[in-house]
Amino acid sequence: MKTVKISLNSIDRVKSFVNTVSQFESDFDLISGRYVIDAKSIMGIFSLDLSQPIDLTIHADDDDKIMSAIEQYLA
């Protein structure tokens, strides 16, 4: 398990991010304050405050491939 900060400050970035993480079998959680949202849920992401960086928790043992795929979203 690994936690990183990501920035999803536009609709296009949100759609692209969801498409990217949906390619993996692993679970991804977005944490903003007291809210924990499934990162593969586009509707859930839009319920968060996207003006600030959000914590992404990756529930995977081999996260090197995942980290290279989400590199453009890192805050």
Secondary structure, 3 states (H helix, E strand, C coil): CEEEEECCCCHHHHHHHHHHHCCCCCEEEEEECCEEEECCCHHHHHCCCCCCCEEEEEECCCCHHHHHHCHHHEC
